[in-house]
């Protein structure tokens, strides 16, 4: 898999309060199309949310469909950016630049603090 | 026309042929090349098939690979669905002629947070196009995105961008859409895809379905504007642009025999015109089918092909029945010159009948087509539709130079001509079969109601079905009117007896005249002999008188001589005068 792994942090240090689930690692995949402002916005928004909610046990995989168009077909992606919660199952999807944090939390089934 | 002239030959829109039967004729060559075309219509009207056929024909005939983006059916479903129409999608996909892409999304899976775009879809379409080098793209049915993705505003903008993008790519695209309430499409896609809009319609009239196609719009091109019937069958999609044929077909001066010698005679000695339209109408059991069968047999004997549509009898029943009047159609059917096609008219709608007929005619290429009878089509108050259908068929047949032969059943209670009046204008030669009831029997009379372009007989003929075919006999026209059947026979015997009597009378008159002449001549002989006897008697007397006279003169001379008088000279003169 040609997935760019942005951050991997297994050690669950502080911020225990905000962790809803147990210590299992969340795998979040963000599908984007090229290095455009919307991509950057989405990634930054996601990173903020993850740091806030899942600090220490999340992985963000970014798939650039321009570089790897086959993923669009294989993973049935139409809209970009699309965020997919690959783990824990079941998969959940959020589309958009993730500027609305509440919607992202609801979409990922992360309870807001 | 005006549009075309204004456009001029240089800027003529390039077209992408669909090879869908009839559609290229209406559109003047196909869909606009490199532009999107909107195909809309209600559920089950054949949008997907239309689009699929466009792709498959493009891939197989024009070597233009295609991409099918399906938003509803999966690749497997699509392949199975169109296999019934003879398209081997699996093979085409393997050969990289066609790319099937199923786009599956469910709204419940999506939460929207902020703005998004459809770049993923663009990338997928782009990848698909690149994979096979596609020239044709189908988006079936892209509107379903509205049900599945949030924020219609974004979607609209994105679709507009998509169509522009496809146009830039130069691929000929078909976008299908469901028909909306009072609008062409539910989401108003016609606003974005406006180069060509084709509307498919599937309606039901009198329990039979009719499919129609109409080109709502075709920017930069002339096109047929009517509603055209179309058909979906095992050969795919076919549109019938028959109404576009018009009245400029060629009319043949050739004549073909009717198969009944005396009927040929009635039609100025040579029979029907080739590629004309013949109608035989009459009440039940007047022998319409028999006339049709005679015509068919005659044609087969000439080596021509006959396509016989029978809407009441099965082919075997027809063959059997015709055998009883000495017409054996079976050998011709076996030889392949005669082809039967038996269906119940109520089985399909008119359009289906028309389209299947036309397909069969195209396939079999007959020189004669028989429809026996055309009444079955007339269900309820659909006379106008039936007329339109027959008009299309007649036009088509004329164009193909096929002779059309229709039979029509008229009701005994109706006035003979009225039920057929509305198709009369289509008919070139119209034979009418009539029942004539006299003297407790029913006989058949035939006459030519009209026959365009020939001096046809105005006589009624008695029409008899014998075990050696059809016979036409002169009817008895006398003081008592028209007589047929045994009335005619008895009248004829009566006539014969009378004639014999008259002949005898003439004979005896002649005889007595002879006798009179003989008598007269005998009398003449008697008279002559009497005369001759009298004559000779008279001559005798005359001679005696003459001799006496002479002697008297001589005596006088002698006397004078002896008297030496001057009487001598005078006497000499008188004697010389004698």
Interface residues (C-beta under 8 A of the other chain):
Chain A: X31 X33 X34 X38 X41 X42 X45 X65 X66 X69 X70 X72 X73 X76 X77 X78 X79 X80 X81 X82 X91 X92 X93 X94 X95 X96 X97 X98 X99 X100 X101 X103 X104 X106 X107
Chain B: X101 X103 X104 X105 X109 X110 X111 X112 X113 X114 X115 X116 X117 X118 X119 X120 X121 X122 X123 X124 X126 X127 X145 X149 X150
